[in-house]
Amino acid sequence: MVLRVSGLATGMDIESIVKDLMKAERIPLDKLQQEKQLLEWKQEDYREINKSLFELRDVVFDMKLQGTFNTKNAASSNESVLEAAAGGSATEGIYTVTVNSLAEGVSKASTAGLADETDNGNTKTLYQQFQAEFDARGITSTDNISFTLNGTTITVDLDQDNIYTLVSKINDADLGVKASYDADLNRFFLTTETTGSSAQITVSADSANLLSTGTNNSILKLNLDTGTTYTGKDASYDFGDAKGLTSSTNSATINGLTLYFKGTGTATVTVTRDTDALFEKIKDFVEKYNETLEKITEKLQEKRYRDYPPLTEAQKEEMTDKQVELWEEKARSGLLRNDWILNDLVSNMRMAVNSIVENISSQYKSLAEIGISTSNWYEMGKLHINEDKLKEALNKDPEGIKKLFTNASDIDSEKGIAYKLYDVVVNGTERITDKAGRDSSFSLVDNSYIGEKLRQMNEEIDQWEERLNEIEDRYWREFTRMERAINQMNAQSMWLAQQFGGGM
């Protein structure tokens, strides 16, 4: 640390002089920091475009999938019998479905009201609630009882457990059966969690006949027979000529159709291609393409203001926040103007969507033939949809349009539009990532061209700042020596003046 002496001897404002000298010395550093700022802004612009490209990539990927074009509608003639939904593999046509019976689970409830479970607002223990029944069986409050439900034995402490903890013990045992207690009705319920023939309730052992009826009646009045398995029922239905089909639930999937059974009876299910949904998919694809293209072309055409370099910190201090904002708006404008990566990307995107797909079994070989055409030159190739023409094509040859978008081939001229555009977009994102990196938390290392350039600049800036500190210290040392020398001369002059004055 250099001792800094102010200009007491010389009367000079040394601090201001050093500050002005350092302004000149800082010019190379200021230029380097301005170059760094431009590069950081350029990186941000690239990454913003890449974000849009990744969004477009996801939409285009969806348009590569045949399933996107296989969307079907299913309509039931009687929704009180069944409702239906069609998957992509469902075959268009009319199907007759008869629901013979619905799937059922097993539900057992107390046949009459039980003793009240509370006393003055306090919940009774099981022994207190059913004391008469336990006493008749010679069971005291200190006894534990057990029962085996669906193969699992559950033990109950009569002096600690109550009707609600009994419910919890059954439910926590994962038996495929749920217990509940209705305090208003004073009734206990056991219900299987599923339907169908695999849904079961079986009490195989019951020491106090808590659930089941043996030598004594069931304390909870469920009247289950020990050792008897109570099972649910499968749904039974006919699908055209396929009779007696079953399902453990009240839904079934067959021939690409999912049927939801609501009641017994007969209904017809009509399966048609959902051209409205496909129209919206294509429309969304065009909108996302146009949105991305517009964002890129705006950057390519953005005006560059070279007379507005990035502001230094010193310059910002002399301006208002609004002035800084307006200046920087111009300073960062046009950084990607006529960028060769983006120019190449736009050209390839336009070629992809305007190409002809060869050797496909479709009367439509290009987007223009289904009503999707490019705009005037001043819109830089945006797509426009003739909705009537597109809907007509979708109704006329939906399979052909699917081929137009999704055809896969090793030959570029035979690739579907979505395949070609997907390759272009992926290539574009890779090139931009190589140039500017990705704004991602998954990687803390930016090996891109700009990332490496910024690292080099940061090292150079650090070196410059060290150098400037040394220069500033040197200035202060020189001015300090000057001050001391002048101060010494002043002291000598005063001494001489005193000597001459004393001799007179």
Secondary structure, DSSP 4 states (H G I P E B T S, - for coil): -PPP--STTT---HHHHHHHHHHHHTHHHHHHHHHHHHHHHHHHHHHHHHHHHHHHHHHHHHHH-GGGG--EEEEES-TTTEEEEE-TTPPSEEEEEEEEE--B--EEE-SSPPPPSEETTEEPPHHHHTHHHHHHTT--TT-EEEEEETTEEEEEETTT--HHHHHHHHHHT--SEEEEEETTTTEEEEEESS-STT-EEEEEEETT-SSEESSS--TTS--EETTPEEE-B-EEEEETTEEEEEESSSEEEETTEEEEE-SSEEEEEEEEE-HHHHHHHHHHHHHHHHHHHHHHHHHHHPPP-TT-PPPPHHHHHTS-HHHHHHHHHHHTTTTTTT-HHHHHHHHHHHHHHT----S-SSS--SGGGGTEEE--GGGTT-EEE-HHHHHHHHHH-HHHHHHHHH---SSGGGS-HHHHHHHHHHHHHHHHHHHH----SS-S---SHHHHHHHHHHHHHHHHHHHHHHHHHHHHHHHHHHHHHHHHHHHHHHHHHHHHHHH-
